[in-house]
Amino acid sequence: MVRLGTGIGWRPEIADDIARLPGIDWVEVVAENICPDHVPDALRRLREHGTTVVPHGVSLGLGGAERPDPGRLRALAERAEALGSPLVTEHIAFVRAGGPLTASPAIEAGHLLPVPRTRDALDVLCENVRIAQDALPVPLAVENIAALISWPGEEMTEGQFLAELVERTGVRLLIDVANLHTNHVNRGEDPAKALDELPTSAIAYVHVAGGVEKDGVWHDSHAHPVTQPVLDVLAELCARTAPPGVLLERDEDFPAAGELAGELDAIRGVTAAGIAEEAAAQPTTSAPVRPSAVYEAPAPDAVRERLALAQTSLLSALVGGTPPPEGFDRRRLRVQSAALTAKRASVVAKVAPELPEILGTGYRPAFARYADGRPMTGGYRRDALAFAEHLLADTRPDDPAARRRLTLWWQERSGPAPLASHPAARLARRVRLALSGRRAA
């Protein structure tokens, strides 16, 4: 097991602060945000000074009904090799649904959604994890996620689900204590019980992050300070085992470097106290190793199809406006749907920062209207382009200068002119007319 120490999530917005923060042993980067051939200079300098870098994937969808996409696995492997990483991490989640298993259009969540803790879902997850392990050049660790909703008919607790996953695959765990707190507030699950059921010797490292409670629902925002209840869960974990690494996550609303340093110091304090208590009580055990002779048959197609139908039904309700599946809390589904739209708008704003600049305060309301009933089907860059097309087709924004800027933005990114019979051709004609100052007939 690699000893990582204390780390922080590397983000371009705080790259200079991270370089100056004392006691940073390692950083974690979002894998999809890094190009192996063009590692950011600030990240490259950290590596040259001996800082370990771990790629953290968000789009593999190991908990989905489909087998992992070979192209996404290759991309994750390339980043691990380019960064000289000792391991890679992903999530126990599904991020897309539909497609061949359901004979329906493929749709994307734009964020992480919980896997039902059922035998079917576990069988599929175990096979998907083994496929990923075989494709990656370094060990894989998988993360428990925060959830706003619960699946009806679950057959295991989170701890039991993770323990059996480790037993059957030998995969390591990335335990997010903020997510355990989130699930305590949102789903009534006891973090201490989950930790008691976990194979703590499988823990590769730990995430700590901030969040906020609104109307009785905890949002794992990664944009707020770390709260005491989250640190309490970290203390519970450290009283049971000495984690090889602990990392602070922050994705938005970045504070000053002094505040980040203070949160890291608080994490170090809790970790050190817990490790001392754990060491006095019992020796640290080594991580489990998957026996090479163990073989499990692939999950039957019927199992994958059942899971695919269930996940597609849920995701369609969340992002496509279809009726909610039976057994779900409808209020929580509305909260989850709004959270997915907000997350989608935030990522589109990062991918295409010109759009919120052009639209100003009207960006988020306009995006919410666009996203209502329109699932994302081609990634965030395509989503940004489709959003602009939607606005221009409806002759928005109303301000002529803003509309002209949006028209030019779309024209520069829309690629070759479409065939005259294609719907986009009509939009292209509108664009040309807008640029010439005339109205479409």
VOGU-3710 file (C-alpha; in Angstrom, 3 decimals, decimal comma):
1> mvrlgtgigw> 0,000/0,000/0,000  1,422/3,371/-1,079  1,763/5,915/1,744  0,509/9,192/0,298  0,275/11,555/3,278  -1,750/14,785/3,152  -2,930/16,084/-0,202  -5,263/18,465/-1,991  -7,294/18,298/-5,170  -5,320/20,116/-7,870
11> rpeiaddiar> -7,366/22,700/-9,763  -5,985/25,337/-12,187  -7,701/28,130/-10,237  -5,607/27,423/-7,118  -2,457/26,040/-8,759  -0,269/28,888/-7,465  -1,646/28,515/-3,934  -1,051/24,761/-3,957  2,568/25,286/-4,986  3,078/27,499/-1,910
21> lpgidwvevv> 1,083/25,527/0,664  3,318/23,788/3,215  3,178/20,053/3,784  1,454/18,997/0,534  2,633/15,443/-0,118  0,423/14,697/-3,135  -2,329/15,998/-5,348  -5,261/14,469/-7,177  -6,356/15,663/-10,633  -9,617/15,099/-12,470
31> aenicpdhvp> -8,458/12,687/-15,160  -10,771/14,024/-17,858  -9,332/17,537/-17,416  -5,750/16,499/-18,205  -4,234/15,853/-21,631  -1,310/13,402/-21,363  0,638/15,297/-24,040  0,079/18,725/-22,479  0,312/18,467/-18,700  -0,148/21,980/-17,231
41> dalrrlrehg> 3,163/23,618/-16,342  2,172/24,101/-12,691  1,326/20,410/-12,356  4,488/19,374/-14,164  6,584/21,462/-11,745  4,932/19,759/-8,774  5,865/16,379/-10,215  9,453/17,524/-10,796  9,656/18,450/-7,112  8,562/14,970/-6,090
51> ttvvphgvsl> 4,852/15,521/-5,495  2,793/12,410/-6,294  -0,105/12,942/-8,714  -3,152/10,636/-8,799  -5,699/10,803/-11,664  -9,307/10,673/-10,477  -11,850/9,667/-13,126  -15,459/10,860/-13,176  -16,896/9,508/-16,439  -16,191/5,758/-16,543
61> glggaerpdp> -19,521/4,781/-15,006  -18,390/1,516/-13,400  -21,802/1,099/-11,785  -23,636/1,368/-15,092  -25,268/-1,567/-16,855  -22,912/-1,428/-19,845  -19,380/-2,778/-19,674  -16,708/-0,060/-19,361  -15,897/1,695/-22,602  -12,437/0,589/-23,848
71> grlralaera> -11,642/4,098/-25,070  -12,313/5,633/-21,670  -10,182/2,937/-20,024  -7,321/3,632/-22,444  -7,559/7,335/-21,677  -7,407/6,695/-17,931  -4,424/4,367/-18,389  -2,614/6,987/-20,503  -3,028/9,601/-17,797  -1,729/7,259/-15,117
81> ealgsplvte> 1,358/6,540/-17,206  1,917/10,191/-18,196  1,737/11,313/-14,563  3,772/8,414/-13,158  0,903/7,644/-10,779  0,957/4,783/-8,261  -2,807/4,196/-8,668  -5,946/5,572/-10,311  -9,395/6,131/-8,846  -13,005/6,184/-10,045
91> hiafvraggp> -16,506/6,139/-8,577  -19,094/3,521/-7,723  -21,764/5,244/-9,764  -23,581/5,294/-13,064  -23,345/8,364/-15,280  -25,269/7,339/-18,408  -28,077/4,986/-19,387  -30,133/3,882/-22,353  -28,455/2,515/-25,440  -28,412/-1,030/-26,871
101> ltaspaieag> -29,411/-2,835/-23,670  -32,715/-0,944/-23,607  -33,146/-0,237/-27,338  -33,489/3,444/-26,442  -31,383/6,557/-27,036  -28,304/6,882/-24,843  -28,536/9,713/-22,317  -26,027/11,174/-19,877  -26,546/12,297/-16,298  -23,733/14,841/-16,327
111> hllpvprtrd> -22,897/13,754/-12,784  -22,604/10,725/-10,499  -25,749/8,788/-9,590  -26,045/6,032/-6,973  -26,073/2,354/-7,855  -28,850/0,258/-6,267  -27,395/-1,965/-3,547  -28,831/-5,143/-5,000  -27,349/-8,474/-6,044  -27,892/-7,650/-9,712
121> aldvlcenvr> -26,075/-4,318/-9,424  -23,239/-5,867/-7,422  -22,729/-8,654/-9,983  -22,486/-6,090/-12,781  -20,221/-3,781/-10,757  -17,838/-6,621/-9,883  -17,437/-7,607/-13,523  -16,985/-3,981/-14,591  -14,334/-3,447/-11,920  -12,444/-6,570/-13,015
131> iaqdalpvpl> -12,523/-5,356/-16,632  -11,100/-2,008/-15,523  -8,432/-3,632/-13,351  -7,249/-5,729/-16,285  -7,020/-2,657/-18,544  -5,159/-0,328/-16,159  -1,382/-0,322/-15,610  -1,668/0,502/-11,889  -4,057/-0,499/-9,077  -7,607/0,850/-9,100
141> aveniaalis> -9,452/2,298/-6,102  -13,183/3,066/-6,191  -15,065/5,760/-4,271  -18,371/5,715/-2,421  -20,532/8,591/-3,632  -22,885/11,103/-2,035  -26,559/10,596/-2,826  -29,711/12,670/-2,662  -31,994/9,712/-3,355  -32,418/6,099/-2,264
151> wpgeemtegq> -33,335/3,163/-4,472  -36,358/1,129/-3,373  -35,801/-2,545/-2,609  -32,118/-2,369/-1,669  -30,698/-5,615/-0,276  -27,490/-4,455/1,429  -26,109/-1,607/3,469  -23,350/0,518/1,972  -20,737/-1,170/4,139  -21,910/-4,661/3,162
161> flaelvertg> -21,997/-3,701/-0,519  -18,424/-2,352/-0,439  -17,120/-5,260/1,631  -18,402/-7,842/-0,835  -17,077/-5,799/-3,768  -13,588/-5,874/-2,213  -13,843/-9,574/-1,370  -14,825/-10,516/-4,923  -12,443/-8,241/-6,836  -9,596/-7,212/-4,520
171> vrllidvanl> -10,216/-3,589/-5,546  -9,061/-0,863/-3,200  -11,367/1,747/-1,699  -11,347/5,527/-1,780  -13,529/6,416/1,192  -15,085/9,875/1,093  -16,060/10,779/4,659  -18,026/13,807/3,425  -20,124/11,428/1,332  -20,743/9,226/4,366
181> htnhvnrged> -21,982/12,330/6,195  -24,131/13,288/3,185  -25,774/9,871/3,165  -26,333/10,143/6,913  -28,330/13,357/6,474  -30,092/12,417/3,233  -30,697/8,696/3,706  -30,476/8,180/7,454  -27,414/5,928/7,217  -25,057/5,700/10,184
191> pakaldelpt> -21,441/6,478/9,152  -20,076/4,499/12,107  -21,997/1,400/11,032  -20,711/1,739/7,469  -17,143/2,045/8,759  -17,618/-0,996/11,011  -18,674/-3,063/8,000  -15,891/-1,863/5,705  -12,674/-3,816/5,085  -10,594/-0,880/6,303
201> saiayvhvag> -7,360/-2,558/5,216  -8,478/-2,012/1,614  -8,556/1,782/1,954  -6,173/3,464/-0,487  -6,938/6,989/0,704  -9,663/9,266/2,040  -11,510/12,316/0,697  -12,625/15,223/2,876  -14,837/17,980/1,473  -17,284/20,698/2,417
211> gvekdgvwhd> -20,987/20,947/1,772  -24,130/22,752/2,829  -27,583/21,839/4,140  -30,666/23,329/2,473  -34,215/22,455/3,500  -33,103/19,325/5,288  -31,023/18,048/2,345  -27,227/17,928/2,442  -25,539/19,012/-0,786  -21,982/17,737/-1,277
221> shahpvtqpv> -20,990/20,972/-2,966  -17,180/20,955/-2,707  -17,672/24,719/-2,575  -18,044/25,265/1,181  -15,750/24,855/4,197  -15,317/21,428/5,747  -17,763/21,107/8,650  -17,178/19,581/12,066  -19,537/16,625/11,421  -17,391/15,625/8,445
231> ldvlaelcar> -14,240/15,875/10,558  -15,997/13,717/13,153  -16,539/10,997/10,548  -12,861/11,284/9,595  -11,975/10,790/13,269  -14,198/7,695/13,377  -12,365/6,260/10,383  -8,903/7,076/11,735  -9,780/5,415/15,048  -10,256/2,184/13,083
241> tappgvller> -7,308/2,349/10,705  -4,391/4,546/9,639  -5,362/5,759/6,160  -2,435/5,845/3,702  -3,543/9,254/2,500  -6,101/11,991/3,206  -7,048/14,622/0,621  -8,987/17,900/0,748  -11,345/18,480/-2,198  -12,475/21,924/-3,338
251> dedfpaagel> -14,010/22,519/-6,777  -15,657/25,957/-6,670  -15,735/29,240/-4,722  -12,080/28,811/-3,857  -11,047/30,528/-0,611  -7,783/32,280/0,135  -4,686/30,146/0,589  -4,774/30,747/4,343  -8,209/29,174/4,632  -7,109/26,142/2,631
261> ageldairgv> -4,055/25,820/4,884  -6,302/25,977/7,943  -8,540/23,196/6,643  -5,494/21,058/5,857  -4,157/21,637/9,372  -7,501/20,568/10,839  -7,417/17,413/8,736  -3,848/16,660/9,833  -4,833/17,141/13,456  -7,776/14,738/13,262
271> taagiaeeaa> -5,746/12,204/11,296  -2,805/12,270/13,697  -5,021/11,911/16,760  -6,962/9,050/15,223  -3,859/7,233/14,057  -2,331/7,456/17,530  -5,517/6,035/19,051  -5,715/3,255/16,452  -2,042/2,348/16,842  -2,441/1,972/20,581
281> aqpttsapvr> -5,424/-0,324/20,111  -4,325/-2,672/17,339  -1,710/-3,129/14,582  -2,416/-1,886/11,097  -3,252/-4,679/8,672  -2,174/-4,900/5,076  -4,460/-4,488/2,087  -6,224/-7,550/0,734  -4,921/-9,114/-2,439  -7,249/-10,629/-4,968
291> psavyeapap> -6,357/-14,334/-5,448  -5,300/-14,851/-9,053  -7,025/-18,248/-9,158  -10,462/-16,800/-8,371  -12,750/-16,758/-11,395  -16,303/-15,508/-11,659  -18,530/-15,943/-14,671  -19,598/-12,682/-16,342  -22,870/-11,165/-15,220  -25,644/-12,699/-17,370
301> davrerlala> -27,106/-10,507/-20,097  -30,491/-10,683/-18,376  -28,972/-9,146/-15,234  -27,422/-6,291/-17,197  -30,697/-5,719/-19,036  -32,684/-5,508/-15,796  -30,210/-3,018/-14,366  -30,186/-1,041/-17,615  -33,978/-0,706/-17,620  -34,024/0,430/-13,985
311> qtsllsalvg> -31,238/2,990/-14,453  -32,690/4,305/-17,714  -36,110/4,737/-16,125  -34,598/6,726/-13,255  -32,315/8,868/-15,404  -35,102/9,600/-17,900  -37,243/10,891/-15,042  -34,391/13,046/-13,739  -33,276/14,654/-17,005  -35,923/13,841/-19,594
321> gtpppegfdr> -39,179/14,664/-17,861  -40,628/11,138/-17,973  -42,806/9,847/-15,077  -40,920/8,894/-11,895  -40,343/5,160/-11,361  -42,334/3,467/-8,612  -40,944/3,514/-5,097  -38,841/6,688/-5,270  -39,408/9,746/-3,115  -40,779/12,258/-5,637
331> rrlrvqsaal> -39,644/15,291/-3,674  -36,106/13,957/-3,567  -36,249/13,220/-7,285  -37,084/16,885/-7,898  -34,143/17,936/-5,719  -31,844/15,543/-7,592  -33,115/16,753/-10,960  -32,462/20,382/-10,020  -29,001/19,464/-8,740  -28,147/17,719/-12,018
341> takrasvvak> -29,251/20,766/-14,003  -27,197/23,084/-11,792  -24,136/20,845/-12,115  -24,602/20,643/-15,876  -24,844/24,438/-16,123  -21,696/24,846/-14,020  -19,627/22,474/-16,150  -20,866/24,017/-19,407  -19,833/27,402/-17,981  -16,319/26,051/-17,414
351> vapelpeilg> -16,119/24,370/-20,822  -17,497/27,467/-22,603  -16,872/30,463/-20,285  -17,921/32,855/-23,050  -21,573/31,807/-22,643  -22,139/33,110/-19,086  -20,076/36,155/-20,028  -22,356/36,876/-22,991  -25,608/36,109/-21,176  -24,719/37,578/-17,789
361> tgyrpafary> -27,219/36,916/-15,002  -29,569/35,376/-17,544  -27,232/32,434/-18,173  -28,520/30,036/-15,525  -32,261/30,677/-16,027  -31,795/30,302/-19,787  -29,823/27,093/-19,326  -32,466/25,668/-16,980  -35,158/26,319/-19,624  -32,985/24,678/-22,285
371> adgrpmtggy> -32,159/21,631/-20,132  -35,773/20,991/-19,100  -36,653/17,774/-20,919  -33,432/17,802/-22,982  -31,009/15,130/-21,733  -27,338/15,559/-22,489  -26,347/13,091/-25,209  -22,916/14,070/-26,466  -20,756/15,466/-23,690  -20,390/18,973/-22,335
381> rrdalafaeh> -18,847/20,626/-25,394  -21,692/19,414/-27,584  -24,108/20,500/-24,838  -22,691/24,034/-24,894  -23,100/24,204/-28,663  -26,637/22,823/-28,488  -27,521/25,400/-25,823  -26,327/28,201/-28,083  -28,253/26,721/-31,015  -31,384/26,604/-28,868
391> lladtrpddp> -31,039/30,271/-27,946  -30,373/31,395/-31,509  -33,241/29,333/-32,906  -35,538/31,194/-30,502  -33,933/34,536/-31,515  -32,375/35,015/-28,091  -30,840/36,797/-26,293  -32,980/39,889/-26,791  -30,048/42,314/-26,641  -28,764/42,747/-30,229
401> aarrrltlww> -25,111/43,054/-29,180  -25,292/39,911/-27,034  -27,078/38,022/-29,808  -24,413/39,011/-32,308  -21,639/37,842/-29,941  -23,451/34,539/-29,381  -23,948/34,149/-33,125  -20,244/34,640/-33,797  -19,352/32,220/-30,969  -21,619/29,554/-32,442
411> qersgpapla> -20,373/30,122/-35,987  -16,722/29,718/-34,950  -17,429/26,364/-33,275  -20,163/24,756/-35,352  -17,844/23,159/-37,918  -18,466/22,735/-41,650  -21,708/24,014/-43,115  -24,476/21,364/-42,789  -26,401/19,914/-45,716  -29,369/22,039/-46,778
421> shpaarlarr> -31,801/19,330/-45,649  -30,334/19,182/-42,104  -32,185/21,129/-39,351  -28,936/22,891/-38,470  -28,913/24,378/-41,972  -31,912/26,525/-41,059  -30,066/27,785/-37,995  -26,974/28,482/-40,094  -29,129/30,572/-42,413  -30,455/32,515/-39,438
431> vrlalsgrra> -26,901/33,082/-38,286  -25,845/34,475/-41,661  -28,839/36,757/-41,726  -28,198/37,913/-38,165  -24,629/38,754/-39,020  -25,776/40,718/-42,043  -28,354/42,605/-39,982  -31,405/41,104/-41,732  -34,307/39,057/-40,319  -35,107/35,459/-41,295
441> a> -38,239/35,072/-43,316
//
